[in-house]
Amino acid sequence: MLVGGGAPITVQSMTTTRTSDVDGTLQQIYALAANGADIVRCTCNEMEAAEGLARMVPRSPLPIVADIHHQYRMALAALEAGVQGLRLNPGNIRNPAHIKAVAVEARDRGVPIRIGVNGGSLDPALYERHGGRVTPEAMVESALQEIAYFDEVGFDLIKISVKASNVPLMIEAYRQLAEATDHPLHLGVTEAGPLPDGLIKATAGIATLLAEGIGDTIRFSLTADPVEEAKAGRTLLESFGLRERKNVDLIACPSCGRAEVDVIQIAEAARDAFAEKQLPLQIAVMGCVVNGPGEARDADLGIAAGRHRGHLFVKGTNVAVVPEDEMVATLVEWAEFIAEHGTDAALARVDVEKARREAEKDRSAMFADKGADVNASEQRIEQIHRRLD
């Protein structure tokens, strides 16, 4: 799996099982692979873990990176086990001889190493040199110091991360690191926490940097099932257009006074129905026929509710009318057809003009029932003028 150098940005996660539990760890790795992960990291903190890696590497659907902290000998053992990458924390392995010994072994095997600087485990000497606190400059200096050790032995298969749990600190550290080196960068907000707050924090940091063109591989460090990390990473990259969509991109309106159905319930039901379908389509769930097809005209497929029935549309063109209780099932059936046969074939199998007339009938009836100004905006404007006169 290539990282950097123009390769697609990759999604990473880390197993939470004991690495010595080969079957349990492999089960988790397969779940991660099925949900969008490209690379997986496993801890290697004891000899039993290294033995587990040796048994897992040939069976894993993803490249395995061994996570090393205090014992450099565990890095050597992991390399012997055949892992495809290492992660070293320079704050925990500080002996230059040990660092270079690992780099030489990795160099000879052609195995990349990620220099994983962490704001929570900075080398005490660097911590003190930068005023007794973690700063972006301190984290970048830690990474560059590690690179210098690698340079001494001619090792350059390097990735770097400068993670922190503080989002602004993390962002600034990566910005400075991007200016200081051309090595691939692994993005993440460490210890982001449980859902939903952790998801928001991690997205704030990672998305900001991706928007600036910084980053080659990412991980959402969530206090949750690792599968949630893989899903979040994949969704973020797909949202940015940095990876091809693997599954449905479900868009839905936030609902309003025009809606005659429970938009939230229908959107959630659609999300669950498409969860395992692996259909690379954008699908819309809209609460009314007034604006629905127009606002979601770029969606591959969508449905808009009107007078307790659903108006199905393909690329903004009304194609069918279905009962309210069949809306989600109809979306699934049409999505599968479009994924297999294409949009043109989907449009060709229906009476488009009849569907358009039905949608217009419901649209007109809704205006008659609730008024074109359903939110009473004109009355509010009159009230504003009265207050200001």
KEKE-3310 file (N, C-alpha, C; in steps of 0.2 Angstrom, whole numbers, plus 5000, padded with zeros to 4 digits):
npx = (5004:5004:5010:5009:5018:5009:5000:4983:4975:4976:4966:4967:4967:4967:4969:4960:4960:4970:4986:4991:4980:4976:4965:4954:4960:4962:4949:4944:4952:4947:4934:4937:4943:4932:4925:4931:4945:4962:4974:4981:4985:4993:4997:5013:5019:5024:5032:5023:5014:5022:5024:5010:5009:5017:5009:4998:5001:5002:4989:4981:4970:4974:4988:4999:5004:5016:5014:5025:5032:5040:5050:5063:5068:5056:5052:5062:5058:5045:5048:5055:5044:5038:5030:5022:5025:5032:5028:5036:5038:5046:5046:5047:5056:5072:5086:5099:5106:5098:5087:5093:5097:5085:5081:5091:5088:5075:5078:5086:5076:5067:5056:5044:5044:5034:5037:5030:5026:5019:5010:5007:5017:5030:5048:5056:5067:5065:5053:5056:5065:5057:5050:5043:5031:5020:5022:5019:5032:5040:5036:5038:5052:5055:5052:5060:5072:5072:5072:5085:5093:5089:5094:5107:5110:5106:5092:5076:5063:5051:5037:5027:5020:5012:5004:4991:4980:4974:4966:4969:4983:4987:4984:4993:5005:5006:5006:5018:5026:5024:5030:5043:5047:5047:5042:5029:5014:5005:4989:4980:4970:4975:4968:4955:4942:4926:4911:4898:4907:4921:4922:4919:4929:4940:4937:4937:4951:4958:4951:4953:4967:4967:4960:4969:4978:4987:4993:4993:4989:4977:4970:4956:4956:4946:4936:4929:4922:4934:4929:4921:4930:4936:4925:4922:4934:4934:4922:4925:4935:4929:4919:4927:4930:4942:4943:4936:4919:4912:4901:4883:4880:4871:4860:4849:4835:4834:4821:4805:4791:4783:4784:4776:4779:4788:4804:4816:4815:4813:4824:4834:4829:4832:4846:4850:4845:4853:4866:4874:4875:4884:4884:4889:4882:4874:4861:4845:4834:4820:4809:4798:4788:4789:4802:4810:4815:4821:4831:4839:4843:4855:4858:4859:4848:4832:4819:4804:4793:4775:4759:4757:4763:4776:4787:4797:4813:4825:4840:4834:4823:4806:4800:4792:4778:4775:4767:4768:4773:4781:4792:4806:4809:4807:4817:4828:4827:4827:4839:4848:4845:4849:4863:4867:4862:4862:4858:4851:4845:4836:4828:4822:4813:4800:4785:4789:4782:4770:4773:4778:4767:4759:4768:4767:4753:4753:4761:4755:4743:4748:4753:4740:4734:4743:4749:4759:4768:4773:4780:4777:4784:4781:4773:4781:4790:4782:4780:4793:4795:4785:4791:4802:4798)
npy = (4994:5010:5026:5043:5053:5056:5045:5039:5046:5037:5027:5023:5012:5005:4990:4984:4972:4960:4957:4945:4937:4929:4925:4933:4946:4945:4944:4957:4965:4961:4966:4979:4981:4979:4990:5001:5003:5005:5002:4994:4995:4986:4983:4979:4974:4964:4948:4938:4945:4948:4935:4933:4942:4936:4925:4932:4940:4934:4931:4942:4954:4967:4978:4977:4987:4988:4993:5002:5005:5007:4997:4994:4982:4975:4981:4975:4962:4962:4966:4954:4946:4950:4961:4975:4988:5000:5009:5021:5029:5043:5049:5039:5030:5034:5032:5034:5024:5013:5017:5019:5006:4999:5006:5003:4989:4990:4997:4987:4978:4985:4991:5003:5016:5025:5040:5043:5056:5062:5073:5070:5063:5068:5070:5073:5082:5090:5095:5103:5112:5120:5128:5121:5116:5109:5112:5117:5119:5111:5098:5097:5098:5086:5077:5080:5078:5064:5060:5064:5054:5043:5047:5046:5033:5030:5028:5031:5028:5035:5040:5053:5059:5071:5071:5078:5081:5093:5103:5115:5116:5104:5106:5117:5112:5102:5110:5117:5106:5102:5112:5110:5097:5085:5072:5059:5063:5058:5060:5065:5068:5065:5054:5058:5055:5049:5046:5058:5068:5066:5063:5075:5083:5076:5077:5091:5094:5085:5088:5101:5102:5093:5101:5111:5104:5096:5081:5063:5051:5045:5045:5042:5044:5037:5034:5021:5008:5001:5000:5011:5021:5018:5020:5033:5039:5035:5041:5054:5056:5053:5063:5074:5071:5064:5051:5037:5035:5022:5017:5022:5039:5047:5060:5072:5082:5095:5095:5104:5116:5112:5098:5083:5070:5060:5065:5063:5050:5042:5045:5039:5026:5023:5025:5014:5004:5004:5002:4991:4989:4993:5002:5014:5028:5044:5048:5055:5060:5069:5081:5086:5090:5102:5109:5098:5089:5099:5104:5093:5089:5085:5073:5055:5048:5050:5054:5062:5068:5069:5074:5062:5052:5045:5054:5048:5052:5054:5060:5073:5071:5067:5051:5041:5037:5032:5023:5030:5021:5013:5019:5019:5005:5006:5015:5008:4997:5004:5010:4999:4995:5006:5006:4994:4995:5008:5026:5031:5019:5017:5029:5026:5016:5020:5031:5046:5058:5056:5054:5067:5075:5070:5074:5087:5089:5086:5095:5107:5106:5106:5119:5125:5120:5124:5136:5146:5153:5146:5147:5159:5171:5184:5190:5191:5200:5212:5214:5217:5229:5237:5238:5245:5257)
npz = (5000:4994:5001:5001:4988:4978:4978:4982:4996:5012:5023:5040:5055:5071:5079:5094:5101:5110:5103:5103:5102:5089:5081:5085:5083:5069:5065:5068:5060:5047:5048:5048:5036:5028:5030:5025:5029:5025:5030:5044:5061:5074:5091:5097:5110:5118:5118:5115:5107:5096:5091:5088:5077:5067:5064:5059:5048:5035:5033:5034:5027:5025:5025:5039:5052:5065:5081:5091:5107:5120:5120:5110:5105:5103:5091:5082:5083:5078:5064:5061:5061:5050:5047:5038:5041:5053:5068:5077:5093:5096:5108:5117:5114:5116:5115:5104:5098:5099:5091:5078:5076:5074:5062:5053:5052:5046:5035:5027:5025:5018:5024:5029:5041:5053:5061:5075:5083:5098:5107:5120:5125:5124:5122:5137:5138:5127:5130:5141:5135:5127:5135:5145:5141:5129:5112:5095:5089:5097:5095:5081:5081:5088:5078:5067:5073:5075:5061:5058:5064:5057:5044:5046:5045:5032:5029:5023:5021:5026:5036:5044:5060:5070:5082:5093:5106:5107:5096:5089:5091:5086:5072:5069:5072:5061:5050:5051:5051:5038:5031:5034:5029:5016:5018:5018:5027:5041:5047:5062:5076:5092:5105:5103:5109:5114:5104:5101:5101:5099:5086:5080:5084:5079:5065:5063:5065:5055:5043:5041:5038:5027:5018:5015:5008:5015:5021:5019:5024:5035:5052:5063:5079:5090:5104:5103:5094:5083:5070:5068:5067:5054:5046:5047:5043:5029:5025:5026:5017:5005:5005:5002:4990:4988:4988:4979:4980:4990:4995:4998:4997:5008:5007:5015:5019:5032:5036:5038:5040:5029:5028:5027:5032:5043:5042:5048:5053:5041:5034:5043:5042:5028:5029:5036:5028:5017:5022:5021:5007:4998:4987:4975:4975:4976:4986:4989:5002:5004:5012:5006:4991:4986:4985:4985:4973:4965:4974:4976:4964:4958:4964:4962:4964:4972:4984:4987:4999:4998:5002:5009:5001:4991:4980:4968:4961:4948:4945:4946:4939:4939:4942:4947:4958:4974:4988:5005:5015:5007:5003:5007:5003:4989:4986:4988:4979:4966:4967:4967:4954:4946:4949:4943:4929:4925:4924:4912:4908:4919:4918:4906:4908:4913:4914:4912:4910:4916:4929:4932:4931:4942:4953:4952:4954:4968:4973:4970:4978:4991:4992:4991:5003:5013:5010:5000:5007:5019:5031:5035:5032:5026:5035:5046:5040:5039:5052:5057:5050:5056:5069:5067:5061)
capx = (5000:5008:5007:5012:5020:5003:4995:4977:4975:4974:4963:4970:4964:4971:4965:4959:4961:4977:4988:4992:4974:4976:4959:4951:4962:4960:4942:4943:4955:4943:4929:4940:4944:4926:4922:4935:4952:4967:4980:4979:4990:4993:5002:5018:5022:5027:5034:5017:5012:5026:5022:5004:5010:5020:5004:4993:5003:5000:4982:4978:4968:4977:4995:5000:5010:5017:5015:5031:5033:5047:5055:5066:5068:5049:5052:5066:5054:5040:5051:5056:5037:5035:5025:5023:5027:5032:5027:5040:5036:5052:5046:5048:5063:5076:5093:5100:5109:5092:5084:5097:5097:5079:5081:5095:5085:5070:5081:5088:5070:5062:5050:5044:5043:5031:5039:5024:5026:5013:5010:5006:5023:5036:5054:5056:5072:5062:5048:5059:5068:5051:5046:5039:5024:5020:5021:5020:5039:5043:5034:5041:5059:5056:5051:5066:5078:5072:5074:5092:5095:5088:5098:5114:5111:5103:5085:5072:5056:5048:5031:5028:5014:5013:4997:4990:4973:4972:4965:4973:4990:4989:4984:4999:5011:5006:5007:5025:5030:5023:5035:5050:5049:5043:5040:5022:5012:5000:4985:4976:4969:4975:4964:4949:4937:4920:4906:4900:4912:4927:4921:4919:4936:4945:4936:4940:4958:4960:4948:4956:4973:4966:4958:4975:4983:4992:4991:4994:4985:4973:4966:4952:4957:4940:4935:4924:4924:4938:4926:4919:4936:4937:4919:4923:4939:4932:4917:4928:4939:4924:4916:4932:4932:4949:4943:4930:4913:4911:4894:4879:4881:4864:4858:4843:4834:4833:4813:4802:4784:4780:4785:4770:4781:4794:4809:4821:4814:4814:4832:4837:4828:4836:4853:4850:4844:4859:4872:4879:4874:4890:4881:4892:4877:4871:4853:4842:4828:4818:4803:4792:4789:4790:4809:4814:4818:4826:4837:4843:4843:4861:4858:4858:4841:4830:4812:4802:4786:4770:4753:4758:4766:4783:4788:4804:4816:4832:4844:4830:4817:4801:4799:4787:4774:4774:4764:4773:4776:4785:4797:4813:4810:4808:4824:4833:4826:4829:4847:4851:4844:4854:4870:4868:4860:4864:4853:4847:4840:4831:4823:4818:4808:4795:4782:4791:4777:4764:4776:4779:4760:4757:4771:4764:4747:4754:4764:4749:4739:4752:4752:4733:4733:4748:4751:4766:4773:4772:4784:4774:4789:4779:4770:4787:4793:4778:4781:4799:4794:4782:4795:4807:4795)
capy = (5000:5016:5032:5049:5053:5056:5040:5041:5046:5031:5027:5019:5011:5001:4985:4984:4966:4958:4955:4937:4933:4929:4924:4939:4951:4945:4946:4964:4967:4960:4971:4986:4981:4979:4996:5006:5004:5003:5000:4993:4995:4982:4984:4974:4976:4958:4943:4934:4949:4947:4929:4934:4945:4932:4921:4935:4944:4931:4930:4949:4958:4974:4979:4978:4991:4986:4999:5000:5011:5008:4992:4994:4975:4973:4983:4970:4956:4964:4965:4947:4943:4951:4967:4979:4994:5001:5015:5022:5035:5046:5051:5034:5027:5040:5030:5035:5018:5009:5020:5017:4999:4998:5009:4998:4983:4992:4998:4981:4974:4989:4992:5010:5018:5031:5043:5045:5061:5063:5079:5068:5059:5071:5069:5078:5087:5095:5098:5108:5117:5124:5132:5117:5115:5106:5117:5114:5119:5106:5092:5096:5097:5079:5073:5081:5074:5057:5060:5065:5048:5039:5049:5044:5026:5030:5026:5037:5026:5038:5044:5057:5062:5075:5072:5081:5081:5100:5103:5121:5114:5099:5109:5122:5107:5099:5116:5118:5100:5102:5117:5108:5091:5082:5065:5059:5065:5054:5065:5063:5071:5059:5054:5063:5054:5045:5049:5061:5074:5064:5063:5082:5085:5073:5080:5098:5094:5082:5091:5108:5101:5091:5106:5115:5100:5093:5074:5058:5045:5048:5040:5045:5041:5038:5029:5018:5002:5004:5001:5018:5025:5017:5023:5040:5041:5034:5046:5061:5057:5053:5070:5079:5069:5062:5044:5036:5032:5014:5016:5027:5046:5049:5067:5073:5089:5095:5096:5111:5116:5109:5091:5079:5064:5061:5065:5060:5043:5040:5045:5034:5019:5023:5024:5007:4999:5005:5001:4985:4988:4995:5006:5021:5032:5049:5047:5060:5060:5076:5081:5089:5090:5109:5110:5092:5087:5104:5105:5087:5087:5082:5066:5050:5045:5053:5053:5068:5066:5074:5071:5055:5047:5048:5055:5046:5056:5052:5066:5078:5070:5063:5044:5036:5039:5026:5024:5032:5015:5009:5024:5016:4999:5008:5018:5002:4994:5008:5011:4993:4995:5011:5003:4989:4997:5015:5031:5031:5013:5019:5033:5023:5011:5023:5036:5052:5064:5055:5055:5074:5077:5068:5078:5094:5089:5086:5102:5113:5104:5108:5126:5127:5118:5127:5142:5146:5156:5141:5150:5166:5176:5190:5193:5193:5206:5217:5216:5221:5236:5241:5239:5250:5264)
capz = (5000:4994:5005:4998:4982:4973:4980:4986:5004:5015:5030:5045:5061:5076:5083:5101:5104:5111:5097:5104:5100:5082:5077:5087:5080:5062:5064:5068:5054:5041:5049:5046:5028:5025:5031:5022:5031:5020:5033:5051:5066:5080:5096:5098:5116:5121:5113:5112:5102:5090:5088:5085:5071:5063:5062:5056:5042:5029:5033:5034:5021:5025:5028:5046:5055:5072:5085:5096:5112:5124:5119:5103:5103:5100:5084:5078:5083:5073:5058:5060:5060:5043:5046:5032:5043:5060:5071:5083:5096:5098:5115:5122:5113:5115:5114:5097:5096:5098:5085:5072:5075:5071:5056:5049:5050:5042:5028:5024:5023:5014:5028:5031:5048:5054:5067:5078:5088:5102:5112:5127:5127:5121:5126:5143:5136:5122:5134:5145:5131:5124:5141:5150:5138:5122:5107:5088:5087:5100:5091:5074:5082:5089:5072:5063:5077:5073:5054:5058:5066:5051:5039:5048:5042:5025:5029:5021:5020:5033:5037:5051:5063:5076:5085:5099:5108:5106:5089:5086:5092:5081:5066:5068:5071:5055:5045:5052:5048:5030:5028:5035:5026:5011:5019:5019:5034:5044:5051:5067:5083:5096:5110:5102:5113:5112:5099:5094:5102:5097:5079:5078:5085:5074:5059:5063:5064:5049:5037:5040:5035:5020:5014:5014:5004:5019:5023:5015:5027:5041:5057:5068:5086:5093:5110:5100:5090:5077:5063:5067:5064:5047:5042:5048:5038:5022:5023:5026:5011:5000:5005:4999:4983:4988:4987:4976:4984:4990:4997:4997:5000:5009:5009:5017:5021:5039:5037:5040:5041:5024:5028:5029:5034:5048:5038:5051:5053:5034:5032:5047:5039:5022:5030:5039:5023:5012:5026:5018:5000:4994:4980:4975:4973:4980:4987:4993:5006:5005:5015:5002:4983:4984:4983:4985:4967:4963:4978:4976:4957:4956:4967:4957:4965:4978:4985:4990:5001:4996:5004:5012:4996:4989:4973:4966:4955:4946:4942:4946:4935:4943:4938:4950:4964:4978:4995:5010:5018:5002:5000:5007:4999:4982:4985:4987:4972:4961:4968:4964:4946:4943:4950:4938:4922:4923:4924:4906:4908:4924:4915:4900:4910:4916:4910:4915:4910:4921:4936:4933:4933:4949:4957:4951:4958:4975:4974:4970:4983:4997:4992:4993:5010:5018:5007:4997:5012:5024:5037:5037:5032:5024:5041:5050:5038:5041:5059:5057:5048:5061:5075:5065:5059)
cpx = (5004:5005:5012:5014:5014:4998:4989:4978:4972:4970:4966:4966:4968:4966:4965:4960:4969:4980:4990:4986:4973:4969:4954:4953:4961:4953:4940:4946:4951:4937:4931:4941:4937:4922:4927:4942:4956:4973:4978:4985:4989:4998:5007:5022:5025:5029:5028:5014:5015:5025:5015:5004:5012:5014:4999:4995:5001:4993:4978:4976:4971:4984:4995:5006:5010:5018:5020:5031:5040:5052:5057:5066:5061:5049:5056:5062:5048:5042:5052:5049:5035:5031:5027:5025:5028:5030:5031:5038:5043:5052:5048:5054:5068:5084:5094:5103:5103:5088:5087:5097:5091:5079:5085:5092:5079:5072:5083:5082:5065:5056:5049:5042:5040:5034:5033:5025:5020:5014:5010:5012:5029:5042:5055:5061:5069:5056:5050:5062:5063:5047:5042:5032:5025:5018:5022:5028:5042:5042:5037:5049:5060:5056:5058:5072:5078:5074:5082:5095:5095:5093:5105:5115:5108:5096:5081:5065:5052:5041:5031:5021:5016:5006:4997:4982:4970:4972:4969:4980:4992:4989:4991:5005:5012:5008:5015:5029:5030:5028:5042:5052:5044:5040:5032:5020:5005:4996:4981:4976:4969:4970:4958:4943:4931:4916:4901:4905:4919:4927:4922:4926:4941:4944:4938:4947:4960:4957:4951:4963:4972:4964:4964:4980:4988:4989:4991:4990:4982:4971:4962:4953:4951:4940:4929:4926:4928:4935:4923:4924:4937:4931:4920:4928:4937:4927:4920:4932:4934:4920:4920:4933:4939:4949:4936:4925:4913:4904:4890:4881:4874:4864:4851:4841:4833:4825:4811:4795:4780:4780:4779:4772:4787:4801:4815:4821:4815:4821:4835:4836:4832:4843:4854:4850:4850:4866:4877:4878:4880:4888:4884:4888:4876:4863:4850:4835:4825:4810:4797:4793:4790:4797:4813:4818:4823:4832:4842:4844:4850:4862:4856:4851:4839:4822:4810:4794:4781:4763:4753:4759:4772:4784:4796:4806:4823:4835:4839:4823:4812:4800:4794:4784:4773:4771:4770:4777:4781:4791:4804:4814:4811:4814:4829:4833:4828:4837:4850:4851:4849:4861:4872:4867:4862:4857:4848:4842:4835:4826:4819:4813:4801:4791:4783:4786:4772:4767:4777:4772:4758:4761:4769:4757:4748:4757:4759:4745:4742:4752:4745:4732:4737:4750:4758:4771:4772:4775:4782:4779:4787:4776:4776:4790:4789:4779:4788:4799:4790:4786:4800:4804:4794)
cpy = (5006:5022:5037:5048:5053:5050:5042:5041:5040:5032:5021:5018:5007:4996:4986:4978:4965:4955:4947:4933:4934:4929:4930:4945:4951:4946:4953:4967:4966:4964:4978:4986:4982:4986:5002:5007:5002:5000:4999:4993:4990:4983:4978:4976:4970:4953:4939:4938:4948:4940:4929:4937:4941:4927:4925:4938:4941:4930:4937:4952:4965:4974:4980:4982:4989:4992:4998:5006:5011:5003:4991:4986:4972:4975:4978:4964:4957:4963:4958:4944:4945:4957:4971:4986:4995:5008:5016:5029:5038:5048:5046:5030:5032:5038:5030:5028:5013:5011:5018:5010:4996:5000:5005:4992:4984:4993:4992:4977:4978:4990:4999:5010:5024:5034:5046:5050:5062:5068:5076:5064:5061:5070:5074:5083:5092:5098:5104:5114:5122:5127:5128:5116:5112:5111:5114:5114:5113:5099:5091:5095:5089:5075:5074:5078:5067:5056:5060:5058:5043:5041:5047:5036:5025:5027:5032:5034:5028:5041:5047:5059:5066:5077:5075:5081:5088:5101:5109:5119:5109:5102:5113:5117:5104:5104:5117:5112:5100:5107:5114:5101:5089:5075:5065:5060:5061:5059:5062:5067:5065:5060:5059:5062:5050:5049:5052:5066:5072:5064:5070:5085:5083:5076:5087:5098:5091:5086:5098:5107:5098:5096:5111:5111:5097:5086:5069:5051:5048:5043:5044:5041:5041:5032:5026:5012:5005:5004:5008:5023:5024:5020:5030:5043:5041:5039:5053:5062:5057:5060:5075:5077:5066:5054:5042:5033:5025:5013:5022:5033:5048:5056:5068:5080:5089:5095:5103:5110:5113:5101:5088:5072:5065:5060:5061:5052:5039:5040:5040:5027:5018:5021:5017:5002:4999:5003:4996:4984:4989:4997:5013:5026:5038:5048:5052:5058:5067:5076:5083:5089:5097:5111:5104:5090:5092:5105:5099:5085:5084:5075:5061:5048:5049:5052:5059:5066:5072:5071:5064:5050:5050:5048:5054:5050:5054:5058:5072:5077:5065:5057:5040:5039:5032:5028:5026:5026:5011:5013:5021:5010:5001:5011:5013:4999:4998:5009:5005:4993:5000:5009:4998:4991:5004:5020:5031:5025:5014:5023:5030:5018:5014:5029:5042:5057:5062:5056:5063:5077:5076:5072:5085:5095:5090:5093:5107:5112:5106:5115:5128:5125:5123:5134:5142:5149:5152:5144:5157:5171:5183:5194:5195:5199:5212:5219:5219:5228:5240:5243:5245:5257:5268)
cpz = (5000:4998:5003:4991:4976:4974:4983:4993:5007:5021:5034:5051:5065:5079:5090:5105:5106:5105:5097:5102:5093:5079:5079:5083:5072:5060:5064:5062:5048:5042:5047:5039:5025:5025:5029:5024:5025:5023:5041:5055:5072:5084:5096:5104:5121:5116:5111:5107:5095:5087:5085:5078:5066:5060:5058:5049:5036:5028:5033:5028:5020:5027:5035:5048:5062:5076:5091:5101:5115:5123:5111:5100:5100:5093:5080:5078:5078:5066:5056:5058:5053:5042:5041:5034:5051:5062:5077:5086:5099:5105:5120:5120:5111:5114:5107:5094:5094:5092:5079:5071:5072:5063:5051:5047:5045:5035:5024:5022:5019:5017:5030:5038:5049:5061:5070:5084:5092:5107:5119:5129:5124:5126:5131:5141:5131:5126:5138:5141:5128:5130:5145:5147:5131:5117:5100:5087:5091:5097:5085:5076:5084:5083:5068:5067:5075:5066:5054:5059:5060:5045:5040:5045:5035:5025:5028:5019:5026:5031:5044:5053:5069:5079:5091:5100:5107:5099:5086:5086:5087:5074:5064:5068:5064:5049:5045:5049:5041:5027:5029:5032:5021:5012:5020:5026:5035:5049:5056:5073:5088:5102:5109:5106:5110:5107:5103:5095:5098:5089:5076:5079:5080:5067:5058:5062:5057:5043:5036:5036:5028:5015:5011:5010:5008:5021:5018:5017:5033:5046:5062:5074:5090:5099:5108:5097:5084:5071:5062:5065:5057:5043:5042:5043:5031:5020:5022:5019:5005:4999:5002:4992:4982:4987:4983:4981:4984:4992:4996:5001:5001:5011:5011:5020:5029:5041:5039:5040:5035:5024:5031:5032:5040:5044:5041:5052:5046:5032:5036:5044:5032:5024:5032:5033:5018:5016:5023:5011:4996:4987:4980:4972:4978:4980:4991:4996:5007:5008:5012:4995:4981:4981:4983:4979:4964:4967:4978:4968:4954:4959:4961:4958:4971:4978:4989:4992:4999:4997:5005:5006:4994:4982:4971:4960:4954:4942:4941:4942:4938:4938:4941:4956:4968:4985:5000:5013:5013:5000:5001:5003:4992:4981:4984:4981:4966:4961:4965:4956:4943:4943:4945:4931:4920:4924:4918:4906:4913:4921:4910:4902:4913:4912:4914:4916:4915:4928:4937:4935:4940:4954:4957:4955:4965:4977:4975:4976:4990:4997:4994:5000:5015:5016:5005:5002:5019:5031:5039:5037:5030:5030:5045:5047:5039:5048:5060:5055:5053:5067:5073:5063:5065)
residu = (MET:LEU:VAL:GLY:GLY:GLY:ALA:PRO:ILE:THR:VAL:GLN:SER:MET:THR:THR:THR:ARG:THR:SER:ASP:VAL:ASP:GLY:THR:LEU:GLN:GLN:ILE:TYR:ALA:LEU:ALA:ALA:ASN:GLY:ALA:ASP:ILE:VAL:ARG:CYS:THR:CYS:ASN:GLU:MET:GLU:ALA:ALA:GLU:GLY:LEU:ALA:ARG:MET:VAL:PRO:ARG:SER:PRO:LEU:PRO:ILE:VAL:ALA:ASP:ILE:HIS:HIS:GLN:TYR:ARG:MET:ALA:LEU:ALA:ALA:LEU:GLU:ALA:GLY:VAL:GLN:GLY:LEU:ARG:LEU:ASN:PRO:GLY:ASN:ILE:ARG:ASN:PRO:ALA:HIS:ILE:LYS:ALA:VAL:ALA:VAL:GLU:ALA:ARG:ASP:ARG:GLY:VAL:PRO:ILE:ARG:ILE:GLY:VAL:ASN:GLY:GLY:SER:LEU:ASP:PRO:ALA:LEU:TYR:GLU:ARG:HIS:GLY:GLY:ARG:VAL:THR:PRO:GLU:ALA:MET:VAL:GLU:SER:ALA:LEU:GLN:GLU:ILE:ALA:TYR:PHE:ASP:GLU:VAL:GLY:PHE:ASP:LEU:ILE:LYS:ILE:SER:VAL:LYS:ALA:SER:ASN:VAL:PRO:LEU:MET:ILE:GLU:ALA:TYR:ARG:GLN:LEU:ALA:GLU:ALA:THR:ASP:HIS:PRO:LEU:HIS:LEU:GLY:VAL:THR:GLU:ALA:GLY:PRO:LEU:PRO:ASP:GLY:LEU:ILE:LYS:ALA:THR:ALA:GLY:ILE:ALA:THR:LEU:LEU:ALA:GLU:GLY:ILE:GLY:ASP:THR:ILE:ARG:PHE:SER:LEU:THR:ALA:ASP:PRO:VAL:GLU:GLU:ALA:LYS:ALA:GLY:ARG:THR:LEU:LEU:GLU:SER:PHE:GLY:LEU:ARG:GLU:ARG:LYS:ASN:VAL:ASP:LEU:ILE:ALA:CYS:PRO:SER:CYS:GLY:ARG:ALA:GLU:VAL:ASP:VAL:ILE:GLN:ILE:ALA:GLU:ALA:ALA:ARG:ASP:ALA:PHE:ALA:GLU:LYS:GLN:LEU:PRO:LEU:GLN:ILE:ALA:VAL:MET:GLY:CYS:VAL:VAL:ASN:GLY:PRO:GLY:GLU:ALA:ARG:ASP:ALA:ASP:LEU:GLY:ILE:ALA:ALA:GLY:ARG:HIS:ARG:GLY:HIS:LEU:PHE:VAL:LYS:GLY:THR:ASN:VAL:ALA:VAL:VAL:PRO:GLU:ASP:GLU:MET:VAL:ALA:THR:LEU:VAL:GLU:TRP:ALA:GLU:PHE:ILE:ALA:GLU:HIS:GLY:THR:ASP:ALA:ALA:LEU:ALA:ARG:VAL:ASP:VAL:GLU:LYS:ALA:ARG:ARG:GLU:ALA:GLU:LYS:ASP:ARG:SER:ALA:MET:PHE:ALA:ASP:LYS:GLY:ALA:ASP:VAL:ASN:ALA:SER:GLU:GLN:ARG:ILE:GLU:GLN:ILE:HIS:ARG:ARG:LEU:ASP)
# end
